[in-house]
Structure formats: structure tokens, C-alpha cells
Amino acid sequence: MFILISAALLLLTFGLVKYFSVKRPLTVTLIVGLVLSSISTISLWLNYKASSGNHDGIAISNQLSYWIITDSVRWSQELFLDYFIYALVVTVLIALLIGITFYSNKQTRIA
């Protein structure tokens, strides 16, 4: 559910940025995606940290993590760690894409 909402928000952002004739619509959309991805990564990390330790049971500690993980799978600390690692990889890839777009824009302005 969270992935669909995020994708819709990014498409809406790209459409609005394109509609209002902003210079770099892809870069602005990637920055919004980086913010969303960073927030979800932090949320998943907090959820993983809250589940570790000597607790009686395991639970999801915040609403955003619940939207990402949902009830459809059996919860475990390994599952929480896997979701955190996947979110961290996506965040790093988006940051690299932003760096590439800034670098390519800088190269085209020089030439």
C-alpha cells in the first residue's frame, strides 16, 4: 500500500512540476522521492531497533512501518532487518541518481 501511495505521489509531483514549467522536473521529483525514502528508512530502522532486545513479543512500533510491512507476513526481527536494508538500498540509489542528474546538468551547461 505504501509503495502505491508513494508512486502516485511521485507521479503527481512530476506532473505538477512539469505543468508549472520548473527547470529540472526529474531532479525535483527525485528529491521528493529521497525525502519519502529517507523517512521510511528511518521509520523501519526505529521499528527494527524497538523489536530487538529482551521483549516478550514482537510488534510494529509506528504506523509508517505498519503500512510498509503489513499483517500479510509473519513478523520477525530478521524480516524487520530485511525491510530496513531494502529501504536503505533504495535511499542510497535515489541519492546516487540525484548526484548523476546534478552532474549531467553541470556537464551540459559547461558545453
mmCIF file of the C-alpha atoms, coordinates in Angstrom:
data_MODEL
# 
_entry.id   MODEL 
# 
loop_
_atom_site.group_PDB 
_atom_site.id 
_atom_site.type_symbol 
_atom_site.label_atom_id 
_atom_site.label_alt_id 
_atom_site.label_comp_id 
_atom_site.label_asym_id 
_atom_site.label_entity_id 
_atom_site.label_seq_id 
_atom_site.pdbx_PDB_ins_code 
_atom_site.Cartn_x 
_atom_site.Cartn_y 
_atom_site.Cartn_z 
_atom_site.occupancy 
_atom_site.B_iso_or_equiv 
_atom_site.pdbx_formal_charge 
_atom_site.auth_seq_id 
_atom_site.auth_comp_id 
_atom_site.auth_asym_id 
_atom_site.auth_atom_id 
_atom_site.pdbx_PDB_model_num 
ATOM 1   C CA . MET A 1 1   ? 0.000  0.000   0.000   1.00 0.00 ? 1   MET A CA 1 
ATOM 2   C CA . PHE A 1 2   ? 2.793  2.391   0.918   1.00 0.00 ? 2   PHE A CA 1 
ATOM 3   C CA . ILE A 1 3   ? 4.585  1.729   -2.375  1.00 0.00 ? 3   ILE A CA 1 
ATOM 4   C CA . LEU A 1 4   ? 1.472  2.545   -4.402  1.00 0.00 ? 4   LEU A CA 1 
ATOM 5   C CA . ILE A 1 5   ? 0.840  5.745   -2.446  1.00 0.00 ? 5   ILE A CA 1 
ATOM 6   C CA . SER A 1 6   ? 4.488  6.800   -2.838  1.00 0.00 ? 6   SER A CA 1 
ATOM 7   C CA . ALA A 1 7   ? 4.500  6.063   -6.566  1.00 0.00 ? 7   ALA A CA 1 
ATOM 8   C CA . ALA A 1 8   ? 1.264  8.027   -7.037  1.00 0.00 ? 8   ALA A CA 1 
ATOM 9   C CA . LEU A 1 9   ? 2.688  10.940  -5.059  1.00 0.00 ? 9   LEU A CA 1 
ATOM 10  C CA . LEU A 1 10  ? 5.869  10.960  -7.144  1.00 0.00 ? 10  LEU A CA 1 
ATOM 11  C CA . LEU A 1 11  ? 3.908  10.847  -10.403 1.00 0.00 ? 11  LEU A CA 1 
ATOM 12  C CA . LEU A 1 12  ? 1.695  13.672  -9.169  1.00 0.00 ? 12  LEU A CA 1 
ATOM 13  C CA . THR A 1 13  ? 4.780  15.670  -8.157  1.00 0.00 ? 13  THR A CA 1 
ATOM 14  C CA . PHE A 1 14  ? 6.382  15.120  -11.562 1.00 0.00 ? 14  PHE A CA 1 
ATOM 15  C CA . GLY A 1 15  ? 3.165  16.154  -13.335 1.00 0.00 ? 15  GLY A CA 1 
ATOM 16  C CA . LEU A 1 16  ? 2.768  19.311  -11.252 1.00 0.00 ? 16  LEU A CA 1 
ATOM 17  C CA . VAL A 1 17  ? 6.401  20.277  -11.643 1.00 0.00 ? 17  VAL A CA 1 
ATOM 18  C CA . LYS A 1 18  ? 6.133  19.737  -15.403 1.00 0.00 ? 18  LYS A CA 1 
ATOM 19  C CA . TYR A 1 19  ? 2.850  21.703  -15.524 1.00 0.00 ? 19  TYR A CA 1 
ATOM 20  C CA . PHE A 1 20  ? 4.375  24.693  -13.727 1.00 0.00 ? 20  PHE A CA 1 
ATOM 21  C CA . SER A 1 21  ? 7.449  24.607  -16.022 1.00 0.00 ? 21  SER A CA 1 
ATOM 22  C CA . VAL A 1 22  ? 10.114 24.063  -13.385 1.00 0.00 ? 22  VAL A CA 1 
ATOM 23  C CA . LYS A 1 23  ? 13.586 23.790  -14.927 1.00 0.00 ? 23  LYS A CA 1 
ATOM 24  C CA . ARG A 1 24  ? 14.542 20.300  -13.694 1.00 0.00 ? 24  ARG A CA 1 
ATOM 25  C CA . PRO A 1 25  ? 11.366 18.291  -13.046 1.00 0.00 ? 25  PRO A CA 1 
ATOM 26  C CA . LEU A 1 26  ? 13.166 14.956  -12.725 1.00 0.00 ? 26  LEU A CA 1 
ATOM 27  C CA . THR A 1 27  ? 15.589 16.303  -10.125 1.00 0.00 ? 27  THR A CA 1 
ATOM 28  C CA . VAL A 1 28  ? 12.783 17.836  -8.056  1.00 0.00 ? 28  VAL A CA 1 
ATOM 29  C CA . THR A 1 29  ? 10.820 14.582  -8.231  1.00 0.00 ? 29  THR A CA 1 
ATOM 30  C CA . LEU A 1 30  ? 13.898 12.593  -7.177  1.00 0.00 ? 30  LEU A CA 1 
ATOM 31  C CA . ILE A 1 31  ? 14.439 14.932  -4.221  1.00 0.00 ? 31  ILE A CA 1 
ATOM 32  C CA . VAL A 1 32  ? 10.842 14.376  -3.100  1.00 0.00 ? 32  VAL A CA 1 
ATOM 33  C CA . GLY A 1 33  ? 11.429 10.628  -3.528  1.00 0.00 ? 33  GLY A CA 1 
ATOM 34  C CA . LEU A 1 34  ? 14.609 10.875  -1.456  1.00 0.00 ? 34  LEU A CA 1 
ATOM 35  C CA . VAL A 1 35  ? 12.718 12.599  1.356   1.00 0.00 ? 35  VAL A CA 1 
ATOM 36  C CA . LEU A 1 36  ? 9.991  9.923   1.311   1.00 0.00 ? 36  LEU A CA 1 
ATOM 37  C CA . SER A 1 37  ? 12.537 7.137   1.167   1.00 0.00 ? 37  SER A CA 1 
ATOM 38  C CA . SER A 1 38  ? 14.606 8.633   3.986   1.00 0.00 ? 38  SER A CA 1 
ATOM 39  C CA . ILE A 1 39  ? 11.554 8.961   6.216   1.00 0.00 ? 39  ILE A CA 1 
ATOM 40  C CA . SER A 1 40  ? 10.526 5.363   5.548   1.00 0.00 ? 40  SER A CA 1 
ATOM 41  C CA . THR A 1 41  ? 14.093 4.111   6.119   1.00 0.00 ? 41  THR A CA 1 
ATOM 42  C CA . ILE A 1 42  ? 14.277 5.896   9.470   1.00 0.00 ? 42  ILE A CA 1 
ATOM 43  C CA . SER A 1 43  ? 10.855 4.523   10.389  1.00 0.00 ? 43  SER A CA 1 
ATOM 44  C CA . LEU A 1 44  ? 11.911 0.959   9.536   1.00 0.00 ? 44  LEU A CA 1 
ATOM 45  C CA . TRP A 1 45  ? 15.178 1.370   11.447  1.00 0.00 ? 45  TRP A CA 1 
ATOM 46  C CA . LEU A 1 46  ? 13.285 2.574   14.522  1.00 0.00 ? 46  LEU A CA 1 
ATOM 47  C CA . ASN A 1 47  ? 10.950 -0.388  14.174  1.00 0.00 ? 47  ASN A CA 1 
ATOM 48  C CA . TYR A 1 48  ? 13.887 -2.808  13.956  1.00 0.00 ? 48  TYR A CA 1 
ATOM 49  C CA . LYS A 1 49  ? 15.604 -1.252  16.967  1.00 0.00 ? 49  LYS A CA 1 
ATOM 50  C CA . ALA A 1 50  ? 12.389 -1.363  19.013  1.00 0.00 ? 50  ALA A CA 1 
ATOM 51  C CA . SER A 1 51  ? 11.973 -5.065  18.236  1.00 0.00 ? 51  SER A CA 1 
ATOM 52  C CA . SER A 1 52  ? 15.489 -6.047  19.319  1.00 0.00 ? 52  SER A CA 1 
ATOM 53  C CA . GLY A 1 53  ? 16.308 -6.814  22.915  1.00 0.00 ? 53  GLY A CA 1 
ATOM 54  C CA . ASN A 1 54  ? 14.675 -8.854  25.635  1.00 0.00 ? 54  ASN A CA 1 
ATOM 55  C CA . HIS A 1 55  ? 10.986 -8.388  24.933  1.00 0.00 ? 55  HIS A CA 1 
ATOM 56  C CA . ASP A 1 56  ? 8.126  -10.767 25.494  1.00 0.00 ? 56  ASP A CA 1 
ATOM 57  C CA . GLY A 1 57  ? 6.755  -10.385 21.973  1.00 0.00 ? 57  GLY A CA 1 
ATOM 58  C CA . ILE A 1 58  ? 7.325  -8.523  18.761  1.00 0.00 ? 58  ILE A CA 1 
ATOM 59  C CA . ALA A 1 59  ? 5.278  -5.652  17.336  1.00 0.00 ? 59  ALA A CA 1 
ATOM 60  C CA . ILE A 1 60  ? 5.478  -2.848  14.818  1.00 0.00 ? 60  ILE A CA 1 
ATOM 61  C CA . SER A 1 61  ? 6.297  0.373   16.604  1.00 0.00 ? 61  SER A CA 1 
ATOM 62  C CA . ASN A 1 62  ? 4.941  3.023   14.210  1.00 0.00 ? 62  ASN A CA 1 
ATOM 63  C CA . GLN A 1 63  ? 2.231  3.491   11.605  1.00 0.00 ? 63  GLN A CA 1 
ATOM 64  C CA . LEU A 1 64  ? 4.535  4.034   8.632   1.00 0.00 ? 64  LEU A CA 1 
ATOM 65  C CA . SER A 1 65  ? 6.320  0.742   9.261   1.00 0.00 ? 65  SER A CA 1 
ATOM 66  C CA . TYR A 1 66  ? 2.940  -0.944  9.535   1.00 0.00 ? 66  TYR A CA 1 
ATOM 67  C CA . TRP A 1 67  ? 1.932  0.413   6.111   1.00 0.00 ? 67  TRP A CA 1 
ATOM 68  C CA . ILE A 1 68  ? 5.165  -0.942  4.622   1.00 0.00 ? 68  ILE A CA 1 
ATOM 69  C CA . ILE A 1 69  ? 5.298  -4.360  6.323   1.00 0.00 ? 69  ILE A CA 1 
ATOM 70  C CA . THR A 1 70  ? 1.539  -5.035  6.862   1.00 0.00 ? 70  THR A CA 1 
ATOM 71  C CA . ASP A 1 71  ? -0.044 -8.086  8.502   1.00 0.00 ? 71  ASP A CA 1 
ATOM 72  C CA . SER A 1 72  ? 0.335  -10.376 5.500   1.00 0.00 ? 72  SER A CA 1 
ATOM 73  C CA . VAL A 1 73  ? 3.652  -11.857 6.685   1.00 0.00 ? 73  VAL A CA 1 
ATOM 74  C CA . ARG A 1 74  ? 4.882  -13.387 9.914   1.00 0.00 ? 74  ARG A CA 1 
ATOM 75  C CA . TRP A 1 75  ? 6.836  -10.761 11.816  1.00 0.00 ? 75  TRP A CA 1 
ATOM 76  C CA . SER A 1 76  ? 10.382 -11.450 12.963  1.00 0.00 ? 76  SER A CA 1 
ATOM 77  C CA . GLN A 1 77  ? 13.487 -9.439  13.707  1.00 0.00 ? 77  GLN A CA 1 
ATOM 78  C CA . GLU A 1 78  ? 15.071 -10.783 10.516  1.00 0.00 ? 78  GLU A CA 1 
ATOM 79  C CA . LEU A 1 79  ? 12.097 -9.577  8.490   1.00 0.00 ? 79  LEU A CA 1 
ATOM 80  C CA . PHE A 1 80  ? 12.330 -6.113  10.043  1.00 0.00 ? 80  PHE A CA 1 
ATOM 81  C CA . LEU A 1 81  ? 16.067 -6.028  9.292   1.00 0.00 ? 81  LEU A CA 1 
ATOM 82  C CA . ASP A 1 82  ? 15.463 -7.119  5.678   1.00 0.00 ? 82  ASP A CA 1 
ATOM 83  C CA . TYR A 1 83  ? 12.887 -4.367  5.125   1.00 0.00 ? 83  TYR A CA 1 
ATOM 84  C CA . PHE A 1 84  ? 15.266 -1.813  6.638   1.00 0.00 ? 84  PHE A CA 1 
ATOM 85  C CA . ILE A 1 85  ? 18.139 -2.939  4.388   1.00 0.00 ? 85  ILE A CA 1 
ATOM 86  C CA . TYR A 1 86  ? 15.927 -2.811  1.280   1.00 0.00 ? 86  TYR A CA 1 
ATOM 87  C CA . ALA A 1 87  ? 14.751 0.693   2.173   1.00 0.00 ? 87  ALA A CA 1 
ATOM 88  C CA . LEU A 1 88  ? 18.330 1.796   2.826   1.00 0.00 ? 88  LEU A CA 1 
ATOM 89  C CA . VAL A 1 89  ? 19.461 0.483   -0.577  1.00 0.00 ? 89  VAL A CA 1 
ATOM 90  C CA . VAL A 1 90  ? 16.603 2.324   -2.306  1.00 0.00 ? 90  VAL A CA 1 
ATOM 91  C CA . THR A 1 91  ? 17.512 5.534   -0.466  1.00 0.00 ? 91  THR A CA 1 
ATOM 92  C CA . VAL A 1 92  ? 21.169 5.251   -1.496  1.00 0.00 ? 92  VAL A CA 1 
ATOM 93  C CA . LEU A 1 93  ? 20.197 4.537   -5.124  1.00 0.00 ? 93  LEU A CA 1 
ATOM 94  C CA . ILE A 1 94  ? 17.923 7.590   -5.229  1.00 0.00 ? 94  ILE A CA 1 
ATOM 95  C CA . ALA A 1 95  ? 20.738 9.712   -3.777  1.00 0.00 ? 95  ALA A CA 1 
ATOM 96  C CA . LEU A 1 96  ? 23.074 8.400   -6.477  1.00 0.00 ? 96  LEU A CA 1 
ATOM 97  C CA . LEU A 1 97  ? 20.506 9.207   -9.172  1.00 0.00 ? 97  LEU A CA 1 
ATOM 98  C CA . ILE A 1 98  ? 20.249 12.753  -7.831  1.00 0.00 ? 98  ILE A CA 1 
ATOM 99  C CA . GLY A 1 99  ? 24.036 13.038  -7.946  1.00 0.00 ? 99  GLY A CA 1 
ATOM 100 C CA . ILE A 1 100 ? 24.071 11.772  -11.533 1.00 0.00 ? 100 ILE A CA 1 
ATOM 101 C CA . THR A 1 101 ? 21.380 14.238  -12.621 1.00 0.00 ? 101 THR A CA 1 
ATOM 102 C CA . PHE A 1 102 ? 23.236 17.136  -10.984 1.00 0.00 ? 102 PHE A CA 1 
ATOM 103 C CA . TYR A 1 103 ? 26.485 16.046  -12.630 1.00 0.00 ? 103 TYR A CA 1 
ATOM 104 C CA . SER A 1 104 ? 24.881 15.651  -16.064 1.00 0.00 ? 104 SER A CA 1 
ATOM 105 C CA . ASN A 1 105 ? 23.173 19.045  -15.761 1.00 0.00 ? 105 ASN A CA 1 
ATOM 106 C CA . LYS A 1 106 ? 26.500 20.612  -14.825 1.00 0.00 ? 106 LYS A CA 1 
ATOM 107 C CA . GLN A 1 107 ? 28.216 18.961  -17.812 1.00 0.00 ? 107 GLN A CA 1 
ATOM 108 C CA . THR A 1 108 ? 25.579 20.160  -20.272 1.00 0.00 ? 108 THR A CA 1 
ATOM 109 C CA . ARG A 1 109 ? 25.754 23.736  -19.006 1.00 0.00 ? 109 ARG A CA 1 
ATOM 110 C CA . ILE A 1 110 ? 29.526 23.875  -19.473 1.00 0.00 ? 110 ILE A CA 1 
ATOM 111 C CA . ALA A 1 111 ? 29.469 22.691  -23.077 1.00 0.00 ? 111 ALA A CA 1 
# 
